[in-house]
Amino acid sequence: MVVTLAPESRSEAERHAKSAAPYEACGVVIQAATGQMYWPCRNVCEEPEKHFVMHPRDYYRASVNGEILAIVHSHPKGGPASELDQRACLQSGVPWLIYSLPTDEWLTIEP
């Protein structure tokens, strides 16, 4: 499934990533009754500057408000998707959208 971020979702995700730096930001893109939206989630990882762990309650709240289309997270220092990203994407069953702050670019990985 290919997910294209709506301009407003993209802007919200980028704003969230910039405000969370130097930590990784995370969230989901959902298809709600009102349209596509970015749903920010808390990163509860013990090493948030290196990884992310999405708060399960945040993920749940997003899922009851719309269909989960993609997982979003940031790479504050840039770089490609890690091996862990690849494995977790496969397990999640949805695309992952990764925002690189230094290059202001998006990377998509598919399950």
Sine and cosine of phi, psi and omega as CSV:
sin_phi,cos_phi,sin_psi,cos_psi,sin_omega,cos_omega
0.00,0.00,0.83,-0.55,0.03,-1.00
-1.00,-0.03,0.78,-0.63,0.01,-1.00
-0.92,-0.40,0.82,-0.58,0.09,-1.00
-0.95,-0.30,0.83,-0.55,0.00,-1.00
-0.95,0.33,0.77,-0.63,0.15,-0.99
-0.92,0.40,0.51,-0.86,-0.05,-1.00
-0.79,0.61,-0.65,0.76,-0.01,-1.00
-0.93,0.37,-0.64,0.77,0.04,-1.00
-0.89,0.45,-0.68,0.74,0.01,-1.00
-0.88,0.48,-0.73,0.68,0.01,-1.00
-0.88,0.47,-0.67,0.75,0.00,-1.00
-0.90,0.43,-0.69,0.73,0.01,-1.00
-0.90,0.43,-0.67,0.74,0.01,-1.00
-0.91,0.42,-0.66,0.75,0.03,-1.00
-0.89,0.46,-0.69,0.73,0.02,-1.00
-0.88,0.48,-0.70,0.71,0.00,-1.00
-0.88,0.48,-0.69,0.72,-0.02,-1.00
-0.92,0.40,-0.61,0.79,-0.01,-1.00
-0.96,0.28,-0.44,0.90,-0.01,-1.00
-0.99,0.11,-0.37,0.93,-0.06,-1.00
-0.82,0.57,0.65,-0.76,0.28,0.96
-1.00,0.05,0.16,0.99,0.02,-1.00
-1.00,0.00,0.36,-0.93,0.09,-1.00
-0.96,0.28,0.73,-0.69,0.12,-0.99
-1.00,-0.07,0.42,-0.91,0.06,-1.00
-0.55,-0.84,0.41,-0.91,0.01,-1.00
-0.08,-1.00,-0.16,-0.99,0.01,-1.00
-0.71,-0.70,0.42,-0.91,0.16,-0.99
-0.98,-0.21,0.79,-0.61,0.02,-1.00
-0.85,-0.52,0.41,-0.91,0.16,-0.99
-0.98,-0.22,0.98,-0.22,-0.01,-1.00
-1.00,-0.09,0.12,-0.99,0.03,-1.00
-0.86,0.51,-0.49,0.87,-0.03,-1.00
-1.00,-0.02,-0.02,1.00,0.00,-1.00
0.82,-0.57,-0.09,-1.00,-0.01,-1.00
-0.95,0.32,0.63,-0.78,0.08,-1.00
-0.50,-0.87,0.46,-0.89,0.11,-0.99
-1.00,-0.01,0.76,-0.65,0.00,-1.00
-0.91,-0.41,0.97,-0.26,-0.01,-1.00
-0.93,0.36,0.58,-0.81,0.03,-1.00
-0.79,-0.61,0.38,-0.92,0.04,-1.00
-0.99,0.16,0.66,-0.75,0.10,-0.99
-1.00,-0.05,0.93,-0.36,-0.05,-1.00
-0.97,-0.25,0.32,0.95,0.02,-1.00
-0.92,0.39,0.56,-0.83,0.05,-1.00
-0.94,0.34,-0.35,0.94,0.06,-1.00
-0.82,-0.58,0.94,0.35,-0.12,-0.99
-0.92,0.39,-0.23,0.97,0.05,-1.00
-0.99,0.17,-0.21,0.98,-0.03,-1.00
-0.89,-0.45,-0.48,0.88,-0.11,-0.99
-0.57,-0.82,0.07,-1.00,0.14,-0.99
-0.70,-0.72,0.52,-0.85,0.17,-0.98
-0.73,-0.68,0.90,-0.43,-0.05,-1.00
-0.96,0.28,0.72,-0.69,0.04,-1.00
-0.89,0.46,0.83,-0.56,-0.09,-1.00
-0.87,0.49,-0.55,0.84,0.01,-1.00
-0.92,0.39,-0.62,0.78,0.04,-1.00
-0.90,0.44,-0.69,0.72,0.02,-1.00
-0.89,0.46,-0.69,0.72,0.01,-1.00
-0.87,0.50,-0.73,0.68,-0.01,-1.00
-0.86,0.50,-0.64,0.77,0.05,-1.00
-0.89,0.45,-0.68,0.73,-0.08,-1.00
-0.92,0.39,-0.48,0.88,0.03,-1.00
-0.99,0.11,-0.18,0.98,0.03,-1.00
-0.99,-0.15,-0.10,1.00,0.02,-1.00
0.14,-0.99,0.13,-0.99,0.03,-1.00
-0.97,0.23,0.76,-0.65,0.04,-1.00
-0.95,0.30,0.88,-0.48,0.01,-1.00
-0.99,-0.13,-0.54,0.84,-0.07,-1.00
-0.29,-0.96,0.42,-0.91,0.16,-0.99
-0.99,-0.12,0.67,-0.75,0.00,-1.00
-0.84,-0.54,0.69,-0.72,0.22,-0.98
-0.49,-0.87,0.25,-0.97,-0.06,-1.00
-0.94,-0.34,0.42,-0.91,0.17,-0.98
-0.90,-0.44,1.00,-0.09,-0.06,-1.00
-0.86,0.51,-0.47,0.88,0.01,-1.00
-0.98,-0.20,0.08,1.00,-0.01,-1.00
0.99,0.13,-0.19,-0.98,0.03,-1.00
0.97,-0.25,0.28,-0.96,-0.03,-1.00
-0.97,0.22,0.08,-1.00,0.10,-0.99
-0.89,0.45,0.71,-0.70,0.01,-1.00
-0.98,0.19,0.19,-0.98,0.08,-1.00
-0.88,0.48,-0.61,0.79,0.05,-1.00
-0.89,0.45,-0.67,0.74,0.07,-1.00
-0.83,0.55,-0.73,0.69,-0.03,-1.00
-0.87,0.49,-0.72,0.69,-0.02,-1.00
-0.92,0.40,-0.69,0.72,-0.02,-1.00
-0.92,0.38,-0.59,0.81,0.06,-1.00
-0.88,0.48,-0.72,0.70,0.01,-1.00
-0.86,0.51,-0.69,0.72,0.01,-1.00
-0.92,0.39,-0.56,0.83,-0.06,-1.00
-0.95,0.31,-0.50,0.87,0.00,-1.00
0.98,0.19,0.10,1.00,0.05,-1.00
-0.77,-0.64,0.38,-0.92,0.04,-1.00
-0.88,0.47,0.46,-0.89,0.11,-0.99
-0.90,-0.43,0.73,-0.69,0.04,-1.00
-0.92,-0.38,0.85,-0.53,-0.07,-1.00
-0.90,-0.44,0.82,-0.58,-0.01,-1.00
-0.98,-0.21,0.85,-0.53,0.05,-1.00
-1.00,-0.06,0.92,-0.40,-0.01,-1.00
-0.90,0.44,-0.72,0.69,-0.06,-1.00
-0.88,0.48,-0.56,0.83,-0.06,-1.00
-0.98,-0.22,-0.12,0.99,-0.03,-1.00
0.82,0.57,0.67,0.74,-0.03,-1.00
-0.81,-0.58,0.41,-0.91,0.02,-1.00
-0.94,-0.34,0.61,-0.79,0.08,-1.00
-0.82,-0.57,0.67,-0.74,0.06,-1.00
-0.90,-0.44,0.73,-0.69,0.14,-0.99
-0.86,-0.52,0.57,-0.82,-0.06,-1.00
-0.93,-0.36,0.53,-0.85,0.04,-1.00
-0.94,0.35,0.00,0.00,0.00,0.00
